[in-house]
Amino acid sequence: MSAIAAENVSKVWTTGSAAVRAVDGVSFAFDAGTLNVLLGPSGCGKSTTLRLIAGLEVCDAGRVLIGHRDVTRLPPAARSIAMVFQSYALFPHLSVAENILFGLRVRRVKAAERGERLARIADLLGLSPLLERKPSQLSGGQQQRVALGRAIIAQAPVCLMDEPLSNLDAQLRAEMRQEIRALQRKLGITMVYVTHDQVEAMSMADRVVLMREGRIEQNGTPVELYEHPANTFVARFIGTPPMNLLRLEAGTGGAVIAGTDGPAVLDARFASGMLGVRPEHIELAFERGVRGSVDSVEYLGGDSLVGCRVGGQPLAARVAGNVGLARGDAVWLNWARGAEHYFDSNGIRAAAEPHEAPVTLMA
């Protein structure tokens, strides 16, 4: 059952005589009790899409449904949602308890019920010892917990979050990712989370909607976006380091990486497109595979990121441990059959059957 759905939703900004389609015919449906991420680079329309769901912006076309109820023309207060913004938006003169309870006081919830909800939420978020403090006396992570508490104490079935962790340092972001995911599962709420950080999306989401220029590039699970990217944009956006994309051309025995004399990496029918291989799927081989030269080596402790040139094209390999290579060294690169991805001349994913993979690479 879909808790949230967008049907061909659009939003156009007009500046002078120019019109910009911030959201262009977007459609999706999110199941109840799931954590869903709107992901993409700055300016892709993800925050505007969230604001259309919340009712903070009005759709120019299409409709928004929450709990199978058409809320397209309803104000935010009538949509049964809670929201957490990028800025914590806490009242500096109010205590932690007063900030969390503010919405319930406005709705005239009885004092006894307010107290019960506050005790439960404070315990859930580890805020019980901090209830009398002011926001200025809290760390960034604690302030974020207060903002979360204020949202979830309303007991709304849907919670919208607009880049809530962007003001935190790297360690706190990692901790808060785990806390938000655990909280969402425990409460069973439906959450829509906006971020430009693909690590956040991949580590938290049940479903990821990757956007670019107001449109959806791919809508799927984190595994689907990683293992079966719909196009070269998805392939490069998902994964750290990003997927290698190498131009192909016709060569002896089939399609070879452009600028090399082989070996063939795909059937000749794919010579006009691009080959994709993730850095973590590449292994260093001994005089077998694709020949390249080392540009750089970054030792990361548990593994090394080896930057190479293959036929003049850049390629990164992520391999275990310290590789003992230096700039200018010759290397042979190999990957398992089935690890490659093929994209046509338009950058769209195309299928390559197993028998079309090269016999020169790993079986």
C-alpha positions as CSV (number, residue, x, y, z in Angstrom):
1,M,0.0,0.0,0.0
2,S,1.4,3.4,-1.0
3,A,1.7,5.9,1.8
4,I,2.9,8.7,-0.5
5,A,2.5,9.0,-4.3
6,A,3.3,11.7,-6.8
7,E,1.6,11.5,-10.2
8,N,3.2,13.5,-13.0
9,V,4.0,16.4,-10.7
10,S,5.6,19.5,-12.1
11,K,6.8,22.9,-10.8
12,V,7.9,25.8,-13.0
13,W,9.8,28.8,-11.8
14,T,9.4,31.9,-13.9
15,T,12.2,34.6,-13.9
16,G,11.4,37.5,-16.1
17,S,10.7,35.9,-19.6
18,A,12.5,32.7,-18.7
19,A,10.8,29.6,-17.3
20,V,12.7,26.9,-15.5
21,R,11.1,23.5,-14.9
22,A,12.4,22.7,-11.4
23,V,10.3,19.5,-11.3
24,D,9.3,18.0,-14.6
25,G,6.6,15.3,-14.7
26,V,7.9,13.3,-11.7
27,S,6.0,10.2,-10.6
28,F,6.7,7.7,-7.8
29,A,5.0,5.8,-5.0
30,F,6.4,5.0,-1.6
31,D,5.2,2.1,0.6
32,A,4.1,2.6,4.1
33,G,6.8,2.2,6.8
34,T,9.7,2.6,4.4
35,L,12.6,5.1,4.3
36,N,12.8,6.7,0.9
37,V,15.6,9.0,-0.4
38,L,15.4,11.8,-3.0
39,L,19.0,12.0,-4.2
40,G,20.8,14.1,-6.7
41,P,23.2,17.0,-7.3
42,S,22.4,20.6,-6.2
43,G,19.6,22.1,-8.3
44,C,18.2,18.8,-9.5
45,G,14.7,19.4,-8.0
46,K,14.8,17.1,-5.0
47,S,14.1,19.7,-2.3
48,T,11.4,21.3,-4.5
49,T,9.8,17.8,-4.8
50,L,9.8,17.4,-1.0
51,R,8.2,20.9,-0.6
52,L,5.5,19.9,-3.1
53,I,4.8,16.8,-1.0
54,A,4.7,19.0,2.1
55,G,2.5,21.6,0.6
56,L,5.1,24.4,1.0
57,E,5.0,24.8,-2.8
58,V,1.9,24.4,-5.1
59,C,2.0,22.0,-8.0
60,D,1.7,23.5,-11.4
61,A,0.6,20.1,-12.8
62,G,-0.1,16.6,-11.4
63,R,-1.2,15.6,-8.0
64,V,0.2,14.4,-4.6
65,L,-1.5,11.7,-2.6
66,I,-0.8,10.8,1.1
67,G,-2.5,7.8,2.4
68,H,-4.5,7.5,-0.9
69,R,-6.0,11.0,-0.1
70,D,-5.5,13.7,-2.7
71,V,-3.7,16.5,-0.8
72,T,-2.5,18.5,-3.8
73,R,-4.5,21.6,-2.9
74,L,-4.5,21.2,0.9
75,P,-2.3,23.3,3.2
76,P,0.6,21.7,5.0
77,A,-1.3,21.5,8.3
78,A,-4.0,19.4,6.7
79,R,-1.6,16.7,5.3
80,S,-0.8,14.7,8.4
81,I,3.0,15.2,8.0
82,A,6.0,16.2,10.1
83,M,9.0,17.9,8.7
84,V,12.7,18.4,9.7
85,F,14.6,21.1,7.9
86,Q,18.3,21.6,7.1
87,S,18.4,24.3,9.7
88,Y,17.3,23.0,13.1
89,A,14.9,26.0,13.5
90,L,14.9,25.7,17.3
91,F,13.6,28.6,19.4
92,P,16.7,29.9,21.3
93,H,14.8,31.2,24.3
94,L,12.9,27.9,24.9
95,S,14.3,24.8,26.6
96,V,14.7,21.5,24.9
97,A,11.4,20.3,26.4
98,E,9.6,23.4,25.4
99,N,11.0,23.2,21.8
100,I,9.8,19.6,21.5
101,L,6.4,20.3,22.9
102,F,5.8,23.5,20.9
103,G,3.6,22.0,18.3
104,L,1.5,20.1,20.8
105,R,0.9,23.3,22.8
106,V,-0.3,25.0,19.6
107,R,-2.7,22.1,19.0
108,R,-3.9,22.4,22.6
109,V,-3.1,18.8,23.4
110,K,-3.8,18.1,27.1
111,A,-0.9,18.5,29.6
112,A,-1.0,14.9,30.8
113,E,-0.7,13.6,27.2
114,R,2.1,16.1,26.4
115,G,4.0,14.9,29.4
116,E,3.6,11.2,28.4
117,R,4.7,11.8,24.8
118,L,7.7,14.0,25.9
119,A,9.0,11.3,28.3
120,R,8.7,8.6,25.6
121,I,10.4,10.7,22.9
122,A,13.1,12.1,25.2
123,D,14.0,8.5,26.3
124,L,13.9,7.3,22.7
125,L,16.4,10.0,21.5
126,G,18.6,10.1,24.6
127,L,17.5,13.6,25.5
128,S,16.1,13.0,29.0
129,P,19.1,14.6,30.8
130,L,19.0,17.7,28.6
131,L,15.3,18.7,28.8
132,E,16.0,21.9,30.8
133,R,18.9,23.1,28.6
134,K,18.7,25.8,25.9
135,P,19.7,25.1,22.3
136,S,22.9,27.1,22.7
137,Q,24.0,24.7,25.4
138,L,23.8,21.7,23.0
139,S,26.1,20.2,20.4
140,G,25.1,20.0,16.8
141,G,24.1,16.3,17.1
142,Q,22.0,17.1,20.2
143,Q,20.2,20.0,18.4
144,Q,19.4,17.6,15.5
145,R,17.9,15.2,18.0
146,V,15.7,18.0,19.4
147,A,14.5,18.8,15.9
148,L,13.7,15.1,15.3
149,G,11.9,14.9,18.6
150,R,9.7,17.9,17.7
151,A,8.8,16.3,14.5
152,I,8.0,12.8,15.7
153,I,6.2,13.8,18.9
154,A,3.3,14.8,16.6
155,Q,2.8,11.1,15.8
156,A,2.3,11.9,12.1
157,P,2.5,8.8,9.8
158,V,4.7,10.6,7.3
159,C,8.0,12.5,8.1
160,L,9.8,14.6,5.6
161,M,13.5,15.5,6.1
162,D,15.3,18.1,4.0
163,E,19.1,17.4,4.2
164,P,19.0,17.3,8.0
165,L,22.6,16.2,8.5
166,S,24.4,18.7,6.3
167,N,25.5,20.9,9.2
168,L,27.2,18.1,11.1
169,D,30.8,16.9,10.8
170,A,31.6,13.5,9.2
171,Q,31.6,11.4,12.4
172,L,28.3,12.9,13.7
173,R,26.7,12.4,10.3
174,A,27.6,8.7,10.3
175,E,26.2,8.3,13.9
176,M,23.0,10.2,13.1
177,R,22.4,8.2,9.9
178,Q,22.3,5.0,12.0
179,E,20.0,6.7,14.6
180,I,17.5,8.0,12.1
181,R,17.3,4.7,10.4
182,A,16.8,2.8,13.7
183,L,14.2,5.4,14.8
184,Q,12.3,5.1,11.5
185,R,12.2,1.3,11.8
186,K,11.2,1.4,15.5
187,L,8.3,3.9,14.9
188,G,7.2,2.4,11.6
189,I,6.7,5.8,10.0
190,T,7.1,6.5,6.3
191,M,10.0,8.8,5.7
192,V,11.1,10.8,2.7
193,Y,14.7,12.0,3.1
194,V,16.4,14.5,0.8
195,T,20.2,14.5,0.3
196,H,23.0,15.0,-2.2
197,D,25.2,12.5,-0.4
198,Q,25.0,9.1,-2.1
199,V,26.6,7.4,1.0
200,E,23.6,8.6,3.1
201,A,21.2,7.3,0.4
202,M,22.9,3.9,0.0
203,S,23.3,3.2,3.7
204,M,19.8,4.3,4.8
205,A,17.2,3.9,2.1
206,D,14.7,1.2,1.2
207,R,14.2,3.0,-2.1
208,V,16.3,5.7,-3.8
209,V,14.9,8.2,-6.4
210,L,17.9,9.7,-8.2
211,M,17.1,13.0,-9.9
212,R,18.7,15.3,-12.4
213,E,17.4,18.5,-13.9
214,G,13.9,18.0,-12.5
215,R,13.5,14.5,-13.8
216,I,14.0,11.0,-12.3
217,E,17.0,9.2,-13.7
218,Q,16.3,5.9,-11.8
219,N,13.9,4.8,-9.1
220,G,14.9,1.6,-7.3
221,T,16.6,-0.1,-4.3
222,P,20.2,0.9,-3.5
223,V,21.2,-2.6,-4.8
224,E,19.4,-1.9,-8.1
225,L,21.1,1.5,-8.6
226,Y,24.5,0.1,-7.8
227,E,24.4,-3.2,-9.7
228,H,22.1,-2.2,-12.6
229,P,22.5,1.6,-13.3
230,A,20.0,2.8,-15.9
231,N,22.5,5.1,-17.6
232,T,25.9,6.6,-17.3
233,F,24.7,9.4,-15.0
234,V,23.5,6.9,-12.5
235,A,26.7,4.8,-12.9
236,R,28.9,7.7,-12.1
237,F,26.8,9.2,-9.3
238,I,26.4,6.0,-7.4
239,G,29.6,4.4,-5.9
240,T,32.8,5.7,-4.3
241,P,35.0,6.0,-6.3
242,P,32.6,6.2,-9.3
243,M,32.3,3.7,-12.0
244,N,35.0,3.7,-14.7
245,L,33.5,4.5,-18.1
246,L,35.6,3.6,-21.1
247,R,34.9,4.4,-24.8
248,L,34.9,1.3,-27.0
249,E,35.8,0.8,-30.7
250,A,36.0,-2.0,-33.1
251,G,39.1,-4.1,-32.9
252,T,40.5,-7.6,-33.4
253,G,38.0,-10.2,-32.1
254,G,35.3,-7.7,-31.1
255,A,34.9,-4.4,-29.2
256,V,38.1,-3.1,-27.6
257,I,38.8,-0.2,-25.3
258,A,39.4,2.8,-27.5
259,G,43.1,3.5,-28.0
260,T,44.2,0.0,-27.3
261,D,44.9,-3.0,-29.5
262,G,42.9,-5.4,-27.2
263,P,42.0,-7.7,-25.8
264,A,38.4,-7.7,-26.9
265,V,36.1,-6.9,-23.9
266,L,32.7,-7.3,-25.6
267,D,31.1,-8.6,-28.8
268,A,31.8,-6.4,-31.9
269,R,28.2,-5.2,-31.9
270,F,28.9,-3.1,-28.8
271,A,31.8,-1.2,-30.4
272,S,30.0,2.2,-30.6
273,G,29.2,2.4,-26.9
274,M,30.9,2.6,-23.5
275,L,32.1,-0.1,-21.1
276,G,31.6,0.4,-17.3
277,V,33.6,-1.3,-14.6
278,R,33.5,-0.4,-10.9
279,P,37.0,0.2,-9.4
280,E,36.4,-2.4,-6.7
281,H,35.7,-5.1,-9.3
282,I,39.1,-4.6,-11.0
283,E,42.1,-6.8,-10.1
284,L,45.8,-6.4,-10.9
285,A,46.9,-9.4,-13.1
286,F,50.3,-10.7,-14.4
287,E,50.6,-10.1,-18.2
288,R,46.9,-11.0,-18.7
289,G,43.9,-8.7,-19.3
290,V,43.9,-5.1,-20.3
291,R,47.3,-3.3,-20.3
292,G,47.6,0.1,-18.7
293,S,50.1,2.4,-17.0
294,V,50.0,3.8,-13.4
295,D,49.2,7.5,-13.0
296,S,48.9,7.6,-9.2
297,V,48.5,5.5,-6.1
298,E,46.5,6.5,-3.0
299,Y,47.2,4.3,0.0
300,L,44.1,4.2,2.1
301,G,45.2,1.7,4.7
302,G,43.0,-1.3,4.1
303,D,43.2,-0.8,0.4
304,S,44.8,1.3,-2.3
305,L,43.2,3.4,-5.1
306,V,45.3,3.0,-8.2
307,G,44.8,5.6,-10.9
308,C,45.7,4.3,-14.4
309,R,45.6,5.1,-18.1
310,V,44.2,2.6,-20.5
311,G,44.5,3.7,-24.1
312,G,44.8,7.3,-22.9
313,Q,41.6,7.0,-20.9
314,P,41.5,7.3,-17.1
315,L,40.7,4.2,-15.0
316,A,40.7,3.7,-11.2
317,A,41.2,0.3,-9.5
318,R,40.5,-0.3,-5.8
319,V,42.6,-3.2,-4.6
320,A,43.5,-4.6,-1.2
321,G,46.4,-3.5,0.8
322,N,49.6,-1.7,-0.4
323,V,50.3,-2.4,-4.0
324,G,53.9,-1.3,-4.2
325,L,53.4,0.5,-7.6
326,A,54.7,3.9,-8.7
327,R,53.8,6.4,-11.4
328,G,54.7,5.1,-14.9
329,D,54.7,1.4,-14.0
330,A,52.9,-1.0,-16.4
331,V,50.0,-3.0,-15.1
332,W,47.5,-5.5,-16.4
333,L,43.9,-5.1,-15.3
334,N,41.4,-7.8,-15.0
335,W,37.8,-8.2,-13.9
336,A,35.4,-11.1,-13.5
337,R,33.0,-12.0,-16.2
338,G,29.7,-10.3,-15.5
339,A,31.3,-7.4,-13.7
340,E,31.2,-5.2,-16.8
341,H,28.3,-2.9,-17.8
342,Y,27.5,-1.7,-21.3
343,F,26.0,1.7,-22.3
344,D,25.0,2.6,-25.8
345,S,26.1,5.8,-27.6
346,N,23.3,7.7,-25.8
347,G,24.5,6.6,-22.4
348,I,21.6,4.2,-21.8
349,R,22.2,0.8,-20.3
350,A,22.0,-2.1,-22.7
351,A,22.2,-5.8,-22.0
352,A,25.3,-7.9,-22.9
353,E,24.7,-11.6,-22.6
354,P,27.3,-13.7,-20.8
355,H,28.6,-15.4,-24.0
356,E,29.3,-11.9,-25.3
357,A,31.9,-11.2,-22.5
358,P,35.5,-11.7,-23.5
359,V,37.2,-15.0,-22.9
360,T,40.5,-13.3,-22.2
361,L,39.2,-11.9,-18.9
362,M,38.5,-13.9,-15.7
363,A,36.0,-16.7,-15.8
